[in-house]
Amino acid sequence: MARPKTSRFPTTLLILFSFLLNPSDVVFSSSVARISFDQSTTLILRPPHGGGNRHTMFLPLFLSPHPNSSSAFVGGKSRRHLHGSDPLRPNARMRLYDDLLRNGYYTTRLWIGTPPQSFALIVDTGSTVTYVPCSTCEQCGRHQDPKFQPDLSSTYQPVKCNIDCNCDNDRVQCVYERQYAEMSSSSGVLGEDILSFGNESELVPQRAVFGCENVETGDLYSQHADGIMGLGRGDLSVVDQLVDRGVISDSFSLCYGGMDIGGGAMVLGGFSPPAGMVFTNSDPVRSPYYNIELKELHVAGKQLSLNPRIFDGKHGTVLDSGTTYAYLPEAAFLAFKDAILKELGSLKRIRGPDPNYNDICFSGAGSDVSELSKSFPVVDMVFGNGQKLSLSPENYLFRHSKVHGAYCLGIFQNGKDPTTLLGGIVVRNTLVMYDREHDKIGFWKTNCSDLWERLHIAGAPPPVPSTSDSTNSTAAAPTGPPQHDFPGQFEIGLVTFYMSLSIKYSDLKPHMTELAQFIAQELDVNASQVQLLNFTAKGNDSLIRWAILPAASTKYFSNATAMGIIARLAEHRVQLPDTFGSYQLFEWNIEPPPKQTWWQQHYMVVVVSIAVALVLGLSASGGWIIWRRKQQTLNSYRPVDAVIPEQELQPL
């Protein structure tokens, strides 16, 4: 797995280890990484270069099922086909966040445990394990959310050691390990708990197995996202587990937002495909990856002069949600590049944003994405069944990061590897349906920002808790914003979070008060409750740690108020004006009211007591003085007839 990095070198991207794979099976060569299950099966994938000055991401492509795995083929047909389709089965509708080109990935929110603990997970069709950092992890990075705490979940159970998994040294608990060719890795223990899919989901929360990380390295350590949500084929895949339980049909869909918008939607389970959806076959026997039957490429309506078999080399044409850009075999790329250049005579070719790469970029098209089709041609992909998917310019271009109104090709040559790899850029603003039951993948051009309205899907009804037995027990799904409940009588005295802005501090400083007011408005609190804790300048960026304090009349937040603030932060619902540049919110945290010393707790009582004592003391002293004066006045008075002792006159 690769993550966005400052240096982008070609790397072979495959999972080198899994909890089903023995390290002794791994063989490296000078040009490829090989993974062998037996003498007849070797999986190889060679990734291309990442391009210049941009976030490039290659997520791992999944491995074939282990021969002894419970998901092995039964009678030549995968077990998943035995369930059959059922349109009455519910599905889990979930939002996507972030942006593939700006952040390097798309994430979704998943809640684990009882009460639910929230995580931002990268959606990855090339991974088969879902994992999050564990509270016991001493080598995990600083991510968007707090680590998972098994001790705080009343429904968590470790997966005990058995013959179908790798075990820890004490042979007590199942473990997993994922290592990737660019040397990032994740390892930990396997646990089972309740997964909740959010308030838009018809699917009630379900028990599932996931990884609880104890070690992260490389890009996994440094990324903002908490972990991975594996959507590939395999026993530990979330999709496979839900299908095996019979709670969803064997299908899922992804819809990535368009250029400069990001976000999108995901559906676990099936639904009726919209009219006009274009399908192509996906053969799980032909390749272990999600592949499609690409046969032709057209540019501006003209077919490229290519042998149709060029898109069928090695693993064929692979569709991977975790890869950022698209990569063609050498001959196909050269033909595509020449055809594009012929159509762009009116635009000026310029250097790419990174001098280390020979990116193909153009200026003069303007900054309005909706007008790009006037300057750039339509590209058509024609499938084996004759159906065609048209790509708009945003499906093969990315913005030049240094020249306003300039764009670069987001399709590259895949080195000498004959595999065609189609990443997320190709399917922006496209609903992609992975119909695994019928071995086909569908495409439907749409605006992913309002997918539900375009599909005419009403709001999901409130989920009904399952009455299944303890082996498939469920809990009520989060409603409204998913409930971030806190155990016991936990009092919340402070909510903190980090904000990263793409603006220099010198430019930001005069507007800090204005920024705090916008944050207060978005979080529905008073401006006086927003406090700057610390600031770090990082080149042209600024990293700020904010604190949200309780109202002046209270010592701590109510649970409802705190959950409302956290939901806005966790679900990225804070929107700031464009004058503050691009920004990210991450690593929110809750803290109890600061512990007070005896003096801090009782100083008011002490002060009042002293004041009262002083008042009483002064009052008593004043009364005594008055009494003494009265006594003196009484003693100095003599009656007229009183006998006065005779006194001797003093001599003159």
C-alpha positions in Angstrom: 0.0 0.0 0.0 1.3 3.4 -0.8 0.1 6.7 0.7 0.6 10.3 -0.4 4.3 11.0 -0.1 6.7 13.9 -1.0 8.8 11.5 -3.1 7.0 9.4 -5.6 9.0 6.6 -7.1 7.7 3.6 -9.0 6.9 0.8 -6.6 5.3 -2.6 -6.8 2.1 -2.6 -4.9 0.9 -5.8 -3.5 0.1 -7.3 -0.1 3.1 -9.2 0.9 1.7 -10.8 4.0 -1.7 -11.6 5.3 -3.0 -13.6 8.2 -3.4 -16.4 5.8 0.1 -16.1 4.3 3.4 -17.4 5.7 6.3 -15.0 5.3 8.4 -17.7 3.9 6.2 -17.6 0.7 7.5 -14.2 -0.3 10.0 -13.9 -3.0 11.5 -10.6 -4.2 13.2 -9.9 -7.5 14.8 -6.8 -8.8 11.8 -5.6 -10.7 8.7 -7.2 -9.1 7.4 -8.4 -5.8 6.0 -12.0 -6.0 3.5 -13.7 -3.7 3.1 -17.4 -4.1 0.4 -19.5 -2.5 1.7 -22.6 -4.3 3.8 -23.4 -7.3 1.0 -22.6 -9.7 -0.1 -19.2 -8.4 2.0 -16.1 -8.5 0.3 -12.7 -8.2 2.3 -9.7 -9.6 1.3 -6.1 -9.9 3.7 -3.4 -11.0 2.5 0.2 -10.3 3.5 3.2 -12.4 5.0 6.4 -11.3 2.9 8.9 -9.4 3.2 12.1 -11.4 4.3 15.4 -10.1 3.5 17.4 -7.0 0.3 15.7 -6.1 -1.1 13.1 -3.7 -0.8 9.8 -5.4 -2.1 6.7 -3.7 -1.8 3.0 -4.5 -3.8 0.8 -2.2 -3.1 -2.9 -2.2 -4.9 -5.3 -4.4 -6.2 -8.4 -2.7 -5.0 -11.9 -2.9 -6.7 -15.1 -4.0 -8.5 -17.1 -1.3 -6.4 -19.5 0.6 -7.1 -23.1 -0.4 -8.1 -24.0 3.1 -10.1 -20.8 3.6 -13.8 -21.1 4.3 -14.4 -18.9 1.3 -12.8 -21.3 -1.1 -14.7 -22.3 -4.1 -17.4 -25.0 -3.6 -17.9 -27.2 -6.6 -16.2 -24.6 -8.8 -18.5 -21.8 -7.7 -17.9 -19.3 -5.0 -19.9 -19.7 -1.8 -21.3 -16.2 -2.3 -23.4 -17.4 -5.3 -25.4 -19.8 -3.0 -27.2 -16.9 -1.3 -29.0 -15.6 -4.4 -30.2 -12.0 -4.8 -33.0 -10.7 -2.7 -34.3 -7.2 -3.5 -35.9 -7.0 0.0 -32.6 -7.2 1.7 -31.6 -3.8 3.3 -28.4 -1.9 2.4 -26.1 0.4 4.2 -26.0 3.9 2.7 -22.9 5.7 3.8 -21.3 9.1 3.0 -17.8 9.5 1.6 -15.4 12.3 2.7 -12.1 13.8 1.6 -10.9 13.8 -2.0 -8.8 11.3 -3.9 -6.5 13.9 -5.5 -6.3 16.4 -2.6 -6.0 13.9 0.3 -4.9 10.8 -1.5 -8.0 8.8 -0.6 -11.7 8.8 0.2 -12.9 7.9 3.7 -16.2 6.8 5.3 -17.3 6.8 8.9 -17.7 3.5 10.6 -18.7 3.0 14.3 -17.4 0.1 16.2 -18.5 -1.2 19.6 -21.1 -0.5 22.3 -21.3 2.4 22.8 -20.1 3.2 19.3 -16.6 4.5 18.8 -16.2 6.5 15.5 -13.4 6.0 12.9 -12.5 7.6 9.5 -11.6 4.6 7.2 -10.2 4.6 3.7 -12.5 2.7 1.4 -10.4 0.2 -0.5 -11.6 -2.3 -3.0 -8.1 -3.8 -3.0 -7.9 -4.7 0.7 -9.6 -7.6 2.5 -9.2 -6.5 6.1 -10.8 -3.6 8.0 -8.5 -2.4 10.8 -8.3 0.5 13.2 -5.6 1.5 15.8 -6.0 -0.3 19.1 -5.6 1.5 22.5 -2.7 -0.9 23.2 -0.8 0.3 20.2 2.4 2.0 21.1 3.6 2.4 17.5 0.6 4.1 15.9 0.5 7.6 14.4 -1.6 10.5 15.3 -4.8 10.0 13.3 -8.1 11.7 12.9 -9.9 10.0 15.8 -9.0 8.4 19.2 -7.8 4.8 19.2 -10.3 2.0 19.6 -10.7 1.0 23.2 -11.9 -2.6 23.5 -12.3 -2.3 27.3 -15.0 0.4 26.8 -17.1 -1.8 24.5 -19.4 -4.2 26.2 -19.8 -6.3 23.0 -16.1 -6.7 22.1 -14.7 -10.2 21.9 -11.2 -11.3 20.8 -11.0 -13.9 18.1 -9.5 -17.0 19.7 -6.7 -19.0 18.2 -8.0 -21.6 15.7 -6.7 -23.7 12.8 -8.0 -21.1 10.2 -5.8 -18.2 11.4 -2.3 -17.3 12.4 -2.0 -17.1 16.2 0.0 -15.0 18.6 3.1 -16.4 20.3 0.9 -17.6 23.2 -1.5 -19.3 20.8 -4.4 -17.4 22.5 -5.6 -14.9 19.9 -5.8 -14.7 16.1 -3.5 -12.1 14.6 -3.1 -10.4 11.1 -0.3 -8.7 9.3 -0.2 -6.6 6.2 3.1 -5.5 4.6 3.4 -3.5 1.4 6.1 -3.2 -1.2 6.9 0.5 -0.3 7.5 -0.8 3.3 4.5 0.4 5.2 2.8 -2.2 7.3 0.0 -2.9 9.7 -0.3 -5.7 12.2 -2.4 -6.5 15.3 -5.0 -8.9 16.7 -8.3 -9.9 15.3 -11.4 -9.0 17.3 -15.2 -9.1 16.8 -17.6 -6.4 17.7 -20.7 -4.6 16.4 -20.3 -2.4 13.4 -22.7 0.5 12.9 -23.1 2.1 9.5 -24.7 5.5 10.3 -28.1 7.1 10.4 -28.7 6.8 6.6 -28.4 3.0 6.7 -31.3 0.6 6.4 -29.0 -2.1 7.7 -29.0 -2.5 11.4 -25.6 -2.8 13.1 -23.9 -6.2 12.7 -21.2 -8.2 14.4 -18.0 -8.5 12.3 -14.4 -9.4 12.6 -11.8 -6.6 12.2 -8.2 -5.9 13.0 -7.1 -4.0 16.1 -3.7 -2.5 15.2 -0.7 -2.8 17.5 1.9 -1.6 15.0 1.9 0.8 12.1 4.8 1.8 9.9 5.5 4.0 6.9 2.6 5.9 5.3 0.1 4.0 7.4 1.7 5.7 10.4 1.6 9.2 9.0 -1.8 9.4 7.3 -4.7 11.3 8.9 -7.2 8.6 8.3 -7.6 6.1 11.1 -7.4 2.9 9.1 -8.7 0.8 6.2 -12.2 -0.5 5.3 -11.5 -3.6 3.1 -14.0 -4.2 0.3 -12.1 -6.8 -1.6 -12.9 -10.5 -1.8 -11.9 -12.5 1.2 -13.1 -13.9 4.6 -12.3 -10.7 6.5 -13.8 -8.3 4.0 -16.7 -6.4 5.4 -18.8 -7.2 2.3 -18.1 -10.9 2.5 -18.9 -11.1 6.2 -22.2 -9.3 5.6 -23.0 -11.4 2.6 -22.1 -14.6 4.5 -24.6 -13.6 7.3 -27.3 -13.2 4.6 -28.0 -9.6 5.7 -27.1 -7.9 2.3 -27.0 -9.1 -1.3 -23.6 -9.6 -2.8 -23.1 -6.2 -4.2 -21.7 -2.8 -3.2 -21.4 0.6 -4.9 -19.1 3.6 -4.8 -19.7 7.1 -6.1 -16.8 9.6 -6.0 -17.4 13.4 -6.0 -16.3 15.5 -8.9 -13.3 17.8 -9.4 -12.9 20.4 -6.5 -15.9 18.8 -4.7 -14.7 15.5 -3.3 -16.9 13.4 -1.0 -19.5 11.1 -2.4 -21.5 8.0 -1.4 -21.2 4.3 -0.8 -23.8 1.5 -0.6 -23.1 -1.9 1.0 -25.7 -4.2 -0.5 -27.7 -4.1 -3.7 -30.4 -1.8 -5.1 -32.1 -1.5 -8.5 -29.6 -0.1 -11.0 -30.7 3.2 -12.6 -31.8 3.3 -16.2 -28.9 4.0 -18.5 -26.3 2.2 -16.3 -23.6 0.7 -18.5 -22.4 -2.8 -17.5 -19.3 -4.9 -18.3 -18.3 -8.4 -17.2 -16.0 -8.9 -14.3 -14.4 -12.3 -14.2 -13.1 -13.4 -10.7 -11.5 -16.5 -12.3 -9.7 -14.4 -14.9 -8.1 -12.3 -12.2 -8.4 -12.0 -8.4 -8.9 -8.2 -8.8 -12.1 -6.3 -9.7 -11.5 -6.3 -13.5 -13.5 -5.2 -16.5 -13.6 -6.1 -20.2 -12.1 -3.0 -21.9 -11.7 -3.4 -25.6 -11.4 0.1 -27.2 -10.6 3.7 -26.5 -12.0 6.6 -28.5 -10.8 10.2 -28.4 -13.2 12.8 -29.8 -15.2 10.0 -31.4 -12.2 8.5 -33.1 -11.1 4.9 -32.2 -7.4 4.5 -31.3 -5.7 2.1 -33.6 -4.9 -0.6 -31.0 -5.2 -4.4 -30.8 -8.2 -5.0 -28.4 -6.0 -7.6 -26.6 -3.7 -4.8 -25.4 -6.1 -4.2 -22.5 -6.2 -7.9 -21.6 -2.5 -8.3 -20.6 -1.5 -10.0 -17.4 -4.4 -9.1 -15.0 -6.4 -7.4 -17.7 -8.0 -4.0 -16.9 -8.2 -3.6 -13.1 -10.6 -1.1 -11.4 -9.1 -0.1 -8.0 -10.7 2.5 -5.7 -7.5 3.0 -3.8 -5.4 4.1 -6.8 -5.5 7.8 -7.7 -4.8 7.9 -11.4 -5.1 5.7 -14.5 -2.2 3.7 -16.1 -2.2 2.2 -19.6 0.2 -0.2 -21.3 2.9 1.6 -23.2 1.4 1.3 -26.7 -2.1 2.4 -25.5 -0.7 5.3 -23.6 1.3 6.6 -26.5 -1.7 6.4 -28.8 -3.9 8.1 -26.2 -1.4 10.9 -25.7 -1.0 11.6 -29.4 -4.7 11.7 -29.9 -5.2 14.1 -27.0 -2.4 16.4 -28.3 -4.0 16.5 -31.8 -7.3 17.8 -30.3 -5.7 20.6 -28.2 -4.2 22.9 -30.8 -5.8 25.9 -29.2 -4.2 25.3 -25.8 -0.6 26.1 -24.8 1.4 23.2 -23.5 3.3 24.0 -20.3 5.6 22.4 -17.8 4.2 20.3 -15.0 4.1 21.3 -11.4 7.0 19.1 -10.5 10.2 19.3 -12.5 11.1 15.8 -11.6 8.3 14.5 -13.8 7.5 15.1 -17.5 3.8 15.7 -16.9 1.7 16.7 -19.9 -0.1 20.0 -19.0 -2.0 22.7 -20.7 -3.0 26.3 -19.9 -5.8 28.5 -21.4 -8.8 26.3 -20.6 -10.1 28.5 -17.7 -10.9 27.5 -14.2 -14.6 26.6 -14.6 -14.8 22.8 -14.6 -18.2 22.8 -16.3 -16.6 24.5 -19.3 -13.7 22.1 -19.8 -15.6 20.1 -22.4 -15.3 23.1 -24.7 -11.5 22.7 -24.7 -10.8 19.0 -24.0 -12.3 16.1 -26.0 -14.6 13.4 -24.7 -12.9 10.0 -24.2 -15.0 6.8 -24.6 -14.3 3.4 -23.1 -15.9 0.6 -25.1 -16.5 -2.8 -23.4 -16.5 -6.3 -24.7 -20.3 -6.3 -24.9 -20.3 -3.2 -27.1 -21.6 -0.8 -24.3 -19.7 2.5 -24.0 -18.8 4.7 -21.0 -18.0 8.3 -21.9 -15.4 10.1 -19.8 -15.6 13.9 -19.3 -12.4 15.9 -19.0 -12.5 15.7 -15.1 -12.2 11.9 -15.5 -8.7 12.2 -17.1 -7.4 15.6 -15.9 -6.2 17.1 -12.7 -5.6 20.7 -11.8 -2.1 22.2 -12.2 -1.1 23.2 -8.6 1.0 26.2 -9.7 -0.7 27.7 -12.7 -4.3 29.0 -12.4 -6.6 27.6 -15.1 -4.1 24.9 -16.2 -4.6 21.1 -16.2 -2.5 18.0 -16.6 -3.2 14.5 -17.9 -4.1 12.1 -15.1 -3.4 9.1 -17.3 0.1 7.7 -17.4 2.2 4.9 -18.9 2.3 1.8 -16.7 6.0 1.2 -17.3 6.5 -2.0 -19.1 3.7 -3.7 -17.3 0.9 -4.8 -19.7 -1.8 -4.4 -16.9 -4.3 -1.6 -17.3 -5.0 0.0 -14.0 -7.9 2.4 -13.6 -7.9 4.5 -10.5 -10.5 6.8 -8.9 -9.9 9.7 -11.3 -11.6 7.7 -14.1 -14.9 7.3 -12.1 -15.3 10.7 -10.6 -19.0 11.7 -10.6 -19.8 8.1 -11.6 -21.8 5.6 -9.7 -19.9 2.3 -9.9 -21.9 -0.8 -8.9 -19.8 -3.9 -8.1 -22.4 -6.6 -8.7 -20.3 -9.5 -7.5 -23.2 -12.0 -7.5 -23.7 -11.6 -11.3 -19.9 -11.0 -12.0 -20.4 -7.6 -13.6 -19.6 -4.0 -12.8 -21.9 -1.1 -13.8 -21.2 2.6 -14.5 -23.7 5.5 -14.4 -22.6 9.1 -14.9 -24.2 11.3 -12.2 -23.6 14.0 -9.7 -22.4 12.0 -6.6 -23.0 15.0 -4.3 -26.8 14.4 -4.5 -26.9 10.7 -5.4 -29.9 9.8 -3.3 -32.1 12.4 -4.9 -31.0 11.4 -8.4 -31.8 7.8 -7.6 -35.1 8.9 -6.1 -34.3 7.1 -2.8 -36.2 8.5 0.2 -34.6 8.8 3.6 -33.9 5.4 5.2 -36.4 4.3 7.8 -35.2 4.0 11.4 -33.4 0.6 11.8 -35.2 -2.0 13.8 -32.9 -4.0 16.2 -32.4 -7.6 15.3 -33.8 -10.4 17.4 -31.1 -12.8 16.3 -29.3 -14.9 18.7 -26.0 -14.0 20.4 -23.9 -15.2 17.5 -25.4 -12.5 15.3 -26.5 -9.9 17.9 -27.0 -6.3 16.9 -27.4 -3.0 18.5 -29.4 0.0 17.6 -27.8 2.1 14.8 -26.8 5.6 15.5 -29.7 8.0 14.7 -29.3 11.7 13.8 -25.6 12.2 14.0 -24.3 8.8 15.3 -24.3 8.9 19.1 -20.9 9.5 20.6 -21.9 8.3 24.1 -19.5 8.4 26.9 -19.3 5.8 29.7 -20.4 6.4 33.2 -20.9 9.9 34.4 -18.1 11.3 32.3 -18.1 15.1 32.5 -16.8 16.9 29.4 -15.0 20.1 30.2 -13.2 20.6 26.9 -13.4 19.6 23.3 -10.1 20.0 21.3 -9.2 19.6 17.7 -6.5 20.4 15.1 -7.1 22.5 12.1 -4.6 22.5 9.2 -5.0 25.5 6.7 -3.1 26.1 3.5 -2.3 29.7 4.4 0.7 31.4 5.9 0.4 32.4 9.6 1.5 36.0 8.7 -1.6 36.2 6.4 -3.8 34.4 8.8 -2.9 36.3 12.0 -5.0 39.4 11.3 -8.1 37.2 10.7 -7.8 34.9 13.8 -10.7 36.6 15.5 -12.8 36.3 12.3 -11.8 32.6 12.0 -12.8 31.9 15.6 -16.2 33.5 14.9 -16.7 31.3 11.9 -15.8 28.2 13.9 -18.2 29.2 16.6 -21.0 29.7 14.1 -20.4 26.3 12.5 -20.2 24.5 15.8 -23.3 26.4 17.2 -21.4 27.9 20.2 -20.6 31.4 21.4 -17.4 33.0 20.0 -16.2 33.4 23.6 -16.1 29.5 23.9 -13.6 29.1 21.1 -10.0 29.4 22.3 -6.7 29.1 20.5 -4.4 26.7 22.3 -1.3 26.6 20.2 -0.1 27.3 16.7 2.6 25.8 14.5 3.8 27.2 11.2 4.7 24.6 8.6 6.1 26.4 5.5 3.1 27.9 3.7 0.6 26.0 5.9 -0.6 26.6 9.4 -1.5 24.1 12.1 -3.8 25.3 14.9 -5.1 23.5 17.9 -8.4 24.8 19.1 -10.4 24.3 22.3 -14.2 24.6 22.7 -15.0 25.6 26.3 -18.3 25.3 28.1 -20.5 28.4 28.4 -19.3 30.8 31.0 -22.2 29.8 33.4 -21.3 26.1 33.4 -18.3 24.0 34.3 -18.8 21.3 31.6 -20.8 20.4 28.5 -24.0 18.4 28.6 -23.7 15.1 26.6 -26.0 16.4 24.0 -24.0 19.5 23.4 -20.7 17.7 23.3 -22.1 15.0 20.9 -23.4 17.8 18.6 -20.0 19.4 18.5 -18.1 16.1 17.9 -20.5 15.0 15.2 -19.9 18.3 13.3 -16.2 17.7 13.6 -16.1 14.0 12.9 -18.4 14.3 9.9 -16.6 17.3 8.4 -19.6 19.6 8.5 -17.6 22.7 9.4 -17.5 24.9 6.3 -15.2 28.0 6.1 -15.0 30.8 3.5 -12.6 30.3 0.6 -10.5 33.2 2.0 -9.0 30.7 4.5 -7.8 28.3 1.7 -8.2 24.6 1.9 -8.3 23.1 5.4 -8.6 19.9 7.3 -10.0 19.1 10.8 -8.6 16.1 12.6 -7.8 14.5 15.9 -10.7 15.8 17.9 -10.6 14.9 21.6 -12.7 15.3 24.7 -11.3 16.1 28.1 -12.9 16.2 31.6 -12.9 19.5 33.4 -9.3 20.2 34.7 -8.7 18.8 38.1 -8.7 21.5 40.8 -6.6 21.7 43.9 -8.2 22.0 47.3 -7.6 25.8 47.2 -9.1 26.1 43.7 -12.2 24.2 44.8 -12.7 26.1 48.1 -11.1 29.5 47.6 -14.4 31.2 47.4 -15.6 29.7 50.6 -12.3 30.7 52.3 -12.5 34.3 50.9 -16.1 34.7 52.0 -15.3 33.3 55.4 -12.4 35.7 55.8 -14.5 38.6 54.6 -17.2 37.7 57.1 -14.7 37.3 59.9 -13.2 40.7 59.1 -16.6 42.3 59.0 -17.5 40.6 62.3 -14.2 41.5 63.8 -14.4 45.1 62.7 -18.0 45.3 64.0 -17.0 43.9 67.4 -14.0 46.3 67.6 -16.2 49.3 66.7 -18.8 48.3 69.3 -16.2 47.8 72.0 -14.7 51.3 71.2 -18.1 52.9 71.4 -18.8 51.2 74.7 -15.5 52.3 76.2 -16.1 55.9 75.2 -19.5 55.8 76.8 -18.0 54.5 79.9 -15.4 57.2 80.0 -18.1 59.8 79.6 -20.1 58.4 82.5 -17.1 58.3 84.8 -16.2 62.0 84.1 -19.6 63.3 85.3 -19.9 64.5 89.0 -23.1 65.7 90.8 -23.2 69.4 92.0 -23.1 68.5 95.7 -20.4 65.9 95.4 -17.5 66.2 97.8 -14.3 67.2 95.9 -11.0 66.6 97.6 -9.1 69.7 98.4 -6.2 70.3 96.2 -3.1 72.3 96.8 -2.6 75.3 94.6 0.5 75.3 92.6 2.9 78.3 93.2 2.8 80.9 90.5 
